[in-house]
Amino acid sequence: MIIGGSTMELFSKKRTVVAIALSLTLGACGGGSDDTSDTLNENESYVETDSGGQVIVENPQGEIKTDGEVNSFAKISTLTGKHEYLGELAVTCSNDSSNYFETDKVVVFGSANLPVDDLKTAAALVEHQVEEVPQIFGTNWADYKSQRRNIAKFAIDNFVENYGDLPSAQSSLPSNYSDMSENEKAALAWDVYISGDNEKRLELVLEASNYAGYGWTADDVSHEGKVKVCLHEESNNSYIEAFYTGISLQAPSISIPDEYNQLIRKGLVQMMQESLSHSVHGNPLPLWYSEGQARYSGGLEVAERFEHEEVDVPMFVDAEDEYGMDSEFLELHYGMAFRYLFNTVDFEERMSLFNIVNVMAKDPSIYTQEGLPEGYDFEPGETGGLESAAFIKAWDEQYIIDEDFNDLTYNRFKHSYHQLLSQ
C-alpha cells in the first residue's frame, strides 16, 4: 500500500497515538486501588472480591428508581409483542425494567430483591471504564455514542423492508429499482441507513414506522446514550455476557472475581464489537476473533505461542464449534492468536485490527448475510461454522502482514495458522 507523503505522515501519527492509548489502557488496573492502607474519602468505599481482597471504588453519583417503563431496558416489538433478544442472562431485566440505578454514563437494572448496594457497586465498576474502553477502538466516549448502533432490530428490519416505498426515497431510487432482487434492495436500504448519523437513522426508522402504520416513537425503538447493565443472579453461569447496548453482569453480592476489572473490560469490548459493526444478527465476528480480541484487550491471561498446536483456533467460528470442549481453555488460545496478530502486524497498522468492525458496518452483507462474491479467495474450513462475508472482506481490506512482511489474507491465516505461529 503506497500513500502520499503528507497523508501517510498524518496516518502514522494517528496510528501511533491510538496504539499508545491502547497500550496505556491494557496496562491500566482500573476499578480502584487494592491498597487497603489508603484512607477513604467521603466519596469512596471498599468492596471485597471473592478471595477476600479489598479494593477502593469511587461511589457513583446517581439515583435509584423503581418505576421504569417496560421499554427501559429492552425494546418491545409491536410486530411480535416480544422484547428484543439481549442474551440469556438479560432475560430478567428485559421482562422487568422497573428497578434500576442511573448515573451519567451507566444504567444498572436488577431485581427488586437485590440489595441497593449491588446496583451502585456495579455502576461504579462499569462507569470507571466507560471512558477507557473506546480508546481501544481508536475513538472516545462521545464519538462512540454517535457511531454505535442504538436502534432495535425490528425497527431497522421494518425500514429495510419498506425503504423503496418511503416518500423520502423516491427521488433517489435507481431507475432499475423494480428489477432489483430482494437482497439488492436490502443492500441499497442498508447503504442509505448506515451512511447517516444516529439522528438521521432514527428519522428514517420513524418514517418507515409511520408508513407501515406502527406509529413508533423514538423511545419505542432507540436506546439512550448510556451503557446498560443487567445484574444476573446465575451463580453457575458466566460472570459476564455482552450485547449491543451493554453487558449482563453477575450481581456483586454473589461474586466479584479478583479479575473483575479485566472481565468487565472484556465484556465492554465485545459490546463495542457488536454495536460499532451495527450488526442486527448478533456479534458478527468469528468466535475466536471476538473472544480473542476482547480477552487480550481486557488484559486477561492468554496461552503461550509455543502451545499453538493444541488448538486449531481459526476453525472456532461460532458457539456450536465449542460443543464438548472446555471454553475457558479455548479462550486462552483465542487470546494468544489475537496477541500474535497484534504483535506481528506493523506498528502503524496494529489498530486496523480494531477498525475491522467499522469497515464491516459499511458492508451491506452485514445485514443481508450474503456470501462472498463468486471467485473470492477464501476456502471454508472442513469443520466449524462459516464466517461472515463482511468480516472476511474487512480483514482483507486491512492489509494485515505476517512476520516476514507478506500479505496475510484471512484465507491464508485460517489455513496456515500453525505454520505461521511455528516461525
Protein Blocks (a to p, Z undefined) as FASTA:
>chain_A
ZZdfklmmmmmmmmmmmmmmmmmmmmpnghiacbfkbccdfkbccdddfkopacdddddd
ddddfkbcfklmmccdfklopacdebjklmmmmmpmkbccddfkbccdddfkbcfklmmm
mmmmmmmmmmmmmmmnopafklmmmmmccbdfklmmmmmmmmmmpmklmmmpcfklmmpc
fklmmmmmmmmmmmpcfklmmmmmmmmmmmnonopafklmpccfbddddddfbfkbcfbd
cdfkbccdddfkloccfklmmmmmmmmmmmmmmmmnopagbjfbdfklmmmmmmmmnopa
cddfklmmmpcfklmmbfmlmgoiafklmmmmmmmmmmmmmmmmcfklmmmmmmmmmmmm
mpmklmnopacdehiacdddfedcdddfklmmmmmmnopacfkopacdfklmmmmmmmmm
mZZ
